């Protein structure tokens, strides 16, 4: 498998590192616009191969998309990251143009590629990539829900005082501080609902901490996080490479599912060799339905900014 990662900053390099360490890709190409930056990151990562025990080949290029030709999967991380106090939506003016150009360049070299979008605002950038490329909707995936769910499980395990491997839970809805819908009522600890262990107050604290998970890290770090986003991407790429049919919450283009259409938003999907192989419609309670509908309205409002920026 050949994987391209566009953007060799902290998130992109983290994606490449985790994909390499998991050792399922033959070739990883890093692309960046800064002269020598992707080449340097690739060389640095390749010098860890004997130490980390992987055989993947990592190369870098400064804006030469011919080096990405025949990629099976491409990850778009390019664009400006959040700074403290910024919302993901405030990035749209700059990142929309970047993502559109990158997606078109990728398709020109790899017409059969599956694209994973990481750039923020992620749901709107996923929608933009889908519209700009005209790719079948199974081949455009927004990463957000996979990351948000990992943060949700971190908070659940923290409150329960148990290993993260003991908990299961997912976040649907928009990848934004207000749009996330952590499904606390469906979360479990080793198949037992977490509602049996946690008070209503504790549950609400977990939900709120999950929703501002990215903002919390941005405040601490001074920029967007990179380790967990990189790990989330690597799991999606691995599911495609191994055709594992794993379920992740991802931003997908909806056409009537959950009563929503003409937007990309986080819902449970099955990931395999063809990208999104199924959108899973889980039964939501009335509160969850209302929150997902409100989240969708927020995403559509942000999508409306694309026309203004164009």
C-alpha positions as CSV (number, residue, x, y, z in Angstrom):
1,X,0.0,0.0,0.0
2,X,1.1,3.5,-0.8
3,X,0.0,6.3,1.5
4,X,0.5,10.0,1.0
5,X,0.3,12.5,3.8
6,X,0.0,16.2,2.8
7,X,1.3,18.5,5.4
8,X,4.6,17.6,7.2
9,X,3.9,19.6,10.3
10,X,3.3,18.0,13.7
11,X,0.1,16.3,12.8
12,X,1.3,15.1,9.4
13,X,4.6,13.8,10.7
14,X,2.7,12.0,13.5
15,X,0.4,10.4,11.0
16,X,3.4,9.2,9.0
17,X,5.2,7.9,12.1
18,X,2.3,5.9,13.4
19,X,1.5,4.4,10.0
20,X,5.2,3.4,9.7
21,X,5.4,1.9,13.1
22,X,2.3,-0.2,12.5
23,X,4.2,-1.5,9.4
24,X,1.3,-2.2,7.1
25,X,2.2,0.3,4.3
26,X,5.0,-0.3,1.8
27,X,5.5,3.4,1.0
28,X,4.7,6.7,2.7
29,X,5.1,10.0,1.0
30,X,5.2,13.3,2.9
31,X,4.3,16.5,1.0
32,X,4.8,20.0,2.1
33,X,5.2,23.5,0.6
34,X,8.1,24.5,2.8
35,X,11.4,23.8,1.0
36,X,13.1,20.7,2.3
37,X,10.8,20.3,5.3
38,X,9.0,17.1,4.2
39,X,12.4,15.7,3.0
40,X,13.9,16.4,6.4
41,X,11.0,14.9,8.3
42,X,11.0,11.8,6.1
43,X,14.8,11.3,6.6
44,X,14.5,11.7,10.3
45,X,11.6,9.2,10.5
46,X,13.6,6.7,8.3
47,X,16.4,6.9,10.7
48,X,14.1,5.4,13.3
49,X,13.3,2.3,11.2
50,X,15.9,0.0,12.7
51,X,15.0,1.2,16.2
52,X,11.3,0.9,15.8
53,X,11.4,-2.2,13.7
54,X,9.4,-1.2,10.6
55,X,10.1,-1.8,6.9
56,X,8.0,1.0,5.4
57,X,9.8,3.4,3.1
58,X,9.2,7.1,3.9
59,X,10.1,9.9,1.4
60,X,9.4,13.6,1.3
61,X,8.8,16.1,-1.4
62,X,8.4,19.9,-1.7
63,X,5.1,20.2,-3.6
64,X,5.9,17.6,-6.3
65,X,2.6,15.7,-6.5
66,X,4.0,13.4,-9.2
67,X,5.8,11.6,-6.3
68,X,2.3,10.8,-4.9
69,X,1.2,9.0,-8.0
70,X,-0.8,5.8,-7.5
71,X,-1.4,6.4,-3.8
72,X,-4.1,4.1,-2.3
73,X,-4.8,6.5,0.5
74,X,-4.1,10.2,0.9
75,X,-4.3,12.1,4.2
76,X,-4.9,15.9,4.1
77,X,-3.5,17.6,7.2
78,X,-2.4,20.8,5.5
79,X,-3.6,24.2,6.6
80,X,-3.1,26.4,9.6
81,X,-3.7,24.8,13.1
82,X,-5.7,26.3,15.9
83,X,-4.2,28.8,18.3
84,X,-5.5,29.3,21.8
85,X,-8.9,30.9,21.8
86,X,-9.6,30.1,18.2
87,X,-12.5,27.9,17.1
88,X,-12.1,25.3,14.3
89,X,-14.6,27.3,12.2
90,X,-12.3,30.4,12.2
91,X,-9.8,28.5,10.1
92,X,-12.1,28.2,7.1
93,X,-10.9,31.3,5.2
94,X,-7.4,30.0,4.7
95,X,-7.9,26.3,4.9
96,X,-10.7,26.0,2.3
97,X,-8.5,27.1,-0.5
98,X,-5.6,24.9,0.6
99,X,-7.7,21.7,0.9
100,X,-9.5,22.2,-2.4
101,X,-6.1,22.7,-4.3
102,X,-4.5,19.7,-2.5
103,X,-7.5,17.4,-3.2
104,X,-7.5,18.3,-6.9
105,X,-3.7,17.7,-7.1
106,X,-4.0,14.3,-5.4
107,X,-6.8,13.1,-7.7
108,X,-4.8,14.2,-10.8
109,X,-2.1,11.8,-9.8
110,X,-4.1,9.0,-8.1
111,X,-7.6,8.8,-9.5
112,X,-8.5,5.8,-7.4
113,X,-7.3,7.3,-4.1
114,X,-9.3,7.3,-0.8
115,X,-9.0,10.7,0.9
116,X,-8.9,11.2,4.7
117,X,-9.4,14.8,5.7
118,X,-7.9,16.1,9.0
119,X,-7.8,19.8,8.3
120,X,-10.2,22.0,10.2
121,X,-13.0,22.8,10.3
122,X,-13.0,19.1,9.5
123,X,-16.6,18.4,8.6
124,X,-16.7,21.4,6.2
125,X,-13.3,20.5,4.7
126,X,-14.5,17.0,4.1
127,X,-17.6,18.3,2.4
128,X,-15.5,20.6,0.3
129,X,-13.2,17.7,-0.7
130,X,-16.2,15.7,-1.7
131,X,-17.7,18.4,-3.8
132,X,-14.4,19.6,-5.4
133,X,-13.3,16.1,-6.4
134,X,-16.6,14.5,-7.3
135,X,-15.3,11.2,-5.8
136,X,-17.8,8.6,-4.7
137,X,-18.8,9.3,-1.1
138,X,-17.2,6.1,0.2
139,X,-13.8,7.5,-0.8
140,X,-14.0,10.7,1.3
141,X,-13.6,10.3,5.0
142,X,-13.4,12.9,7.8
143,X,-11.2,11.7,10.6
144,X,-12.8,13.7,13.5
145,X,-15.1,11.2,15.2
146,X,-12.3,8.6,15.6
147,X,-10.3,11.2,17.5
148,X,-13.2,12.5,19.5
149,X,-14.1,9.0,20.5
150,X,-10.6,8.3,21.7
151,X,-10.7,11.4,23.9
152,X,-14.1,10.3,25.2
153,X,-12.7,6.9,26.2
154,X,-9.8,8.6,27.9
155,X,-12.2,10.7,30.0
156,X,-14.4,7.6,30.7
157,X,-11.5,5.6,31.9
158,X,-10.2,8.5,34.0
159,X,-13.5,8.8,35.8
160,X,-14.0,5.1,36.2
161,X,-10.4,4.5,37.4
162,X,-9.9,1.7,34.9
163,X,-7.8,0.9,31.8
164,X,-8.9,2.5,28.6
165,X,-9.0,-1.0,27.1
166,X,-11.9,-1.7,29.5
167,X,-14.2,1.0,28.0
168,X,-16.1,1.4,24.8
169,X,-17.9,4.6,23.6
170,X,-18.2,6.9,20.6
171,X,-18.8,10.4,19.7
172,X,-21.0,11.4,16.7
173,X,-22.0,14.8,15.3
174,X,-19.8,17.6,14.2
175,X,-16.1,17.9,15.1
176,X,-16.5,21.1,17.0
177,X,-16.7,22.2,20.6
178,X,-20.4,22.6,20.4
179,X,-21.3,20.0,17.8
180,X,-19.9,16.8,19.4
181,X,-22.5,14.3,20.7
182,X,-20.8,11.9,23.1
183,X,-23.1,8.9,23.4
184,X,-22.8,8.5,27.1
185,X,-25.9,6.4,27.5
186,X,-24.4,3.8,25.1
187,X,-20.9,3.8,26.6
188,X,-19.8,0.7,28.5
189,X,-17.2,-0.8,30.8
190,X,-16.6,-4.4,29.7
191,X,-20.2,-4.5,28.3
192,X,-21.8,-2.9,31.4
193,X,-23.3,0.5,30.9
194,X,-21.2,3.2,32.4
195,X,-24.4,4.8,33.7
196,X,-24.3,2.0,36.4
197,X,-21.0,3.3,37.7
198,X,-21.2,7.0,37.3
199,X,-23.5,9.7,38.7
200,X,-25.4,12.0,36.4
201,X,-23.0,14.8,37.4
202,X,-20.0,12.7,36.5
203,X,-21.5,11.7,33.2
204,X,-22.1,15.4,32.3
205,X,-18.5,16.3,33.3
206,X,-17.2,13.6,31.0
207,X,-19.4,14.8,28.1
208,X,-18.3,18.4,28.5
209,X,-14.6,17.5,28.9
210,X,-14.8,15.5,25.7
211,X,-16.4,18.3,23.7
212,X,-13.6,20.7,24.6
213,X,-10.9,18.1,24.4
214,X,-9.2,19.8,21.5
215,X,-9.5,23.3,23.0
216,X,-8.1,22.1,26.3
217,X,-5.0,20.8,24.5
218,X,-4.6,23.9,22.3
219,X,-4.6,26.1,25.5
220,X,-1.9,23.9,27.1
221,X,0.2,23.4,24.0
222,X,-0.3,26.7,22.2
223,X,-1.3,24.9,19.1
224,X,-3.4,21.9,18.0
225,X,-2.6,18.4,19.3
226,X,-0.8,15.9,17.1
227,X,-0.2,12.5,18.8
228,X,-3.8,11.5,19.1
229,X,-4.8,12.8,15.7
230,X,-1.9,11.0,14.1
231,X,-2.9,7.8,15.9
232,X,-6.5,8.1,14.9
233,X,-5.5,8.6,11.2
234,X,-3.2,5.6,11.4
235,X,-6.1,3.3,12.6
236,X,-8.3,4.4,9.7
237,X,-5.6,3.8,7.2
238,X,-4.8,0.4,8.7
239,X,-8.5,-0.6,8.5
240,X,-8.4,0.3,4.8
241,X,-5.1,-1.5,4.2
242,X,-6.2,-4.7,6.0
243,X,-9.8,-4.5,4.9
244,X,-10.7,-5.1,8.6
245,X,-14.3,-3.8,8.4
246,X,-13.8,-1.9,11.7
247,X,-16.4,0.5,12.9
248,X,-15.4,4.1,13.6
249,X,-17.3,7.3,13.9
250,X,-16.2,9.4,10.9
251,X,-17.4,12.4,9.0
252,X,-19.3,11.0,6.0
253,X,-21.4,12.5,3.2
254,X,-25.0,11.7,4.1
255,X,-27.9,11.2,1.8
256,X,-30.9,10.6,4.0
257,X,-29.2,8.7,6.8
258,X,-30.2,9.9,10.2
259,X,-32.7,12.1,8.3
260,X,-29.8,14.3,7.1
261,X,-28.6,15.1,3.6
262,X,-26.0,17.2,1.7
263,X,-23.5,17.5,4.5
264,X,-20.6,15.6,6.0
265,X,-20.9,14.8,9.7
266,X,-19.7,12.2,12.2
267,X,-21.7,9.0,12.2
268,X,-20.7,5.3,12.7
269,X,-19.2,3.8,9.6
270,X,-17.6,0.5,8.6
271,X,-14.1,1.0,7.2
272,X,-12.6,-1.5,4.7
273,X,-10.6,-1.6,1.5
274,X,-13.1,0.6,-0.3
275,X,-13.1,3.2,2.4
276,X,-16.5,3.8,3.9
277,X,-18.3,0.5,3.2
278,X,-21.4,1.1,5.2
279,X,-23.0,3.9,7.2
280,X,-24.4,2.4,10.4
281,X,-27.7,3.9,11.6
282,X,-27.8,3.2,15.3
283,X,-31.0,3.8,17.3
284,X,-30.7,7.2,19.1
285,X,-32.9,8.3,22.0
286,X,-34.8,11.6,21.7
287,X,-32.1,13.6,23.4
288,X,-29.3,12.2,21.1
289,X,-31.5,12.8,18.0
290,X,-32.1,16.4,19.0
291,X,-28.4,17.0,19.7
292,X,-27.4,15.5,16.3
293,X,-29.9,17.6,14.5
294,X,-28.6,20.7,16.2
295,X,-25.1,19.7,15.4
296,X,-26.0,19.3,11.7
297,X,-27.5,22.7,11.6
298,X,-24.2,24.1,12.9
299,X,-22.2,22.2,10.3
300,X,-24.5,23.5,7.5
301,X,-24.0,27.0,8.8
302,X,-20.2,26.6,8.5
303,X,-20.6,25.0,5.1
304,X,-22.4,28.2,4.0
305,X,-19.2,30.1,4.6
306,X,-17.6,28.2,1.7
307,X,-19.6,30.2,-0.8
308,X,-18.6,33.5,0.9
309,X,-14.9,32.5,0.8
310,X,-15.2,31.4,-2.9
